[in-house]
Amino acid sequence: MRIQGNLFVSRGGGMASLKISLASLLVATAALPAIAQDTETKEVSEQDDAVVEERVILDADNAYVLENENLVVAEGNVRAEYGERVLTADKLTYNRETGRVRAQGDIVITEPDGTERFAEEIETDSRLVDGFATGFSLRTPEGETAAANTAERRNETITELDRAVFTACELCEGQSTPTWSIRARKAVLNEETGMFTYRDAVFEIAGVPVVYFPYFSHPDPQSERRSGFLVPRFGASTKYGAFLQPRYYWAISPYQDLVVAPAFYTKIDPRLEFDYRKRFYSGDVNMNFSFTNEARFDDDGERLNNKAFRGHFFADGRFRISEDWDWGFAVEEASDDLYTDRYDVDGENDRRGIYYSQPKTLLSQLYTQGQAKNWYVDASIQTFDNLQAQGIAEDRIADVLPLINSQYDVDFGKYGYLSLTGSAAFLERVEGVDSRRASAGADWSTQRIIPGGLIVEPFAEARFDYYNINDFPTVDESNTITRGVGSTGVKLSMPFYRPGRNVDLLVEPIVMGAVSTGTPNDEPIPIEDGAFFELDTSSLFDANAQAGYDLYEGDKKLGAGISATARWKNGFEISGLVGRRWRSEADPAFDVPSNLDGTVSDWLVSASVEFNDYFSIDTKLRLDDDSLDINRLDTALNVNIEDIARTKAIYYRIDESITRSGVRQEGLFLLGEVFVRDNILILFELQREFEQNLNIRQGIGIGYEDDCSRFELVYERQGTTNRELGPSESIVFRFGFKTIGELGSRNFD
């Protein structure tokens, strides 16, 4: 039997105004009063109270009216459709006298978003203001599930669950216990606030009780963000003892929020931390800052001086000026060199703005950046704070006021490409040399393929540099230096390609020859931007191999090499390049580490092996030009095989003959995780310096990971010493749960 009816609901209340809840999921049953009045579709005119017309369709094997009991009954494969919401049950009953609606037997309610609700029996009034269900459970498309012995709707916004269980883990076939769950005596869903609250809640892992909460709450996973307490951080350390950091999330508006996180320690005074975000129409701002009134302390928590206000401030923002232009800022400040290490403050090495900071160096910058199809400009002001005990004194670190880079490209079609560049750098120091540089240049190149397959790429470049320098002893009284530099030459390559049944081969000899300005580095220009340059395969065929502006590679030079690539049909690929560079004259401005000293460079080799996205190996070698001994070796291995291993390994070795310190360097960085069986993985980390016989950082642990959670138990050891902060050992617990965030500890020493 198929019955259609019209549902009329007042705008002032009723189902049309309800959000998703237990009662609103039963909305199809409210059609029964209309069906009982008339089984045919009726036209209803507007009355004093405005109404909203909704169509309800009811299918059942049998439908009848019990006049003595004043009941309307639908039985057998009952299916009620209300818009995109569907209810199925064995039986539906409507009491015309009391206005109560009851559904019984294998009840399933499917929402438009795919959420499914199940119950053994449901009863509600015709207005759906209150309702009651037994054997209640739900499952969302995202995998969240909840169950309760009974579910009672007390009013239009409150639904109470008795003996409730909540989890975000989907149960696989044959699995009866989720990875994690919250089991509570009472649970309440408040649709107005969008919060789940629990009384006498127990957090369970694999069915084993782990933590008891007299009271616990979290947002409805499908609700909008809102204020409330986040899961606290807690742990222990020899530096500051046991600690607890509760966190309160304040949703100030739809466009801004604030996390307030006081941290309490057993050995030292509390610290207050804030994390603020705000989104504007044209951009956004992020701030993280903290402060405390405490003395400096060592790795054992012993105070070293008197208490004082200490803290840090990290902030960044980026805003759109127009379609092509942005501006932004980044601020990084700390009250003392070791503050971030003493309190384990995160974010010190995060990128903020358009420039990266060096390790243990705080960078503040104000910048603007513009880019279109054929031009680019950026301008920035930068200041630095050195957090290292050794190295350059902070007063000798230059402030950049400002740095400007620009490029404009012109396409001449068959006549090639022209790039016009401009740059300026104004550097000021409290102690040391102040310099101001302005440069303008032009680069032209084109490409032709001549008969026989030879690729010919002629090029030319020219640049003018102006310097104004103070406090540099070899500069004359005018403090100004000007120079013009340039190069012209050609790059030749001849690719040979041989396709095969299983593997394709590509071999390409490459030669670059250029004639440049002679002795361009005779002028007494302080080296600011090229002091740590080293020639490798990426710049082997450049007219001017030296990066930056202060040094320029002049005279005649020749770069030659050969590249080869083999590609298998199954996705396996091997490629490599070997070459070296020759110069007509030695330039004393270039040192041995730069690989531009003398007239012949060391041999340069690069090689890579790749197999789909599963693994890759990249290697770079620098071989001595006379003995072919390995002067430098850099190798990186990446493995990413789903459910087997995720690993990254980097090995480096630098001979003392090419290091600026004259000390041999050799080290290994290893980080990864390997699955030893379903969902169980071994975690490992190692950062070792072989010459110092020092493990800078090491860790080993075990973890569990599935679609809804991740657990880690890791032993870590920090082997370095930074003034009064020395080596430390820790046991680290990390827990992550889908929909409710992280729970657990950070460091347990």
ABEGO torsion letter per residue (X at the ends): XBBBBBBBBBAABEAAABBBBAAAAAAAAAAAAAAAABABBBBBBBBABBBBBBBBBBBBABBBBBAAAGBBBBBEGBBBBBEABBBBBABBBBBAAAGBBBBBEGBBBBBAAGBBBBBABBBBBAAGABBBBBGBBBBBAAGBBBBBABBBBABAABBBBBGBBBBABBBBBGBABBABBBBBABBBBBAAAGBBBBBGBBBBBGGBBABBBABBBBBBAABBBBBEBBBBBBEBBAAAEBBBBBBBBBBABAABBBBBBBBBBAABBBBBBBBBBBBBAAEBBBBBBBBBBBBBBBAAGBBABBBBBBEBBBBBBBBBABAABBBBBBBBBBABAAAAAAAGBBGAABBBEABBBBBGBBBBBBBBBBBBAABBBBBBBBBBBBABABEBBAAABBBBOBBBBBBBBBBAEAAEBBBBBBBBBBBBBABEBBBBBBBBBBBBBBBBBBBGGBBBBBBBBBBBBBBBBBGBAABBAAGBBBBBBBBBEBBBBBBBBBBBAABBBBBBBBBBBBBBBBGAAABBBBBAAAAABBBBAAAAABABABBEAABBBBEBBBBBBBBBBBBBAAGBBBBBBBBBBBBABBBAABBAAAGABEABBBBBBBBBBBBEAABBBBBBBBBBAAAGBBABBBBBBBBBBBGABBBBBBBBBBBAAABAAGBBBBBBBBBEBBBABBGBBBBBBBBBBAAAGBBABBBBBBBBBBAABBBBBBBBBBABBBEABBBBBBBBBBBBBBGAEBBEBABBX
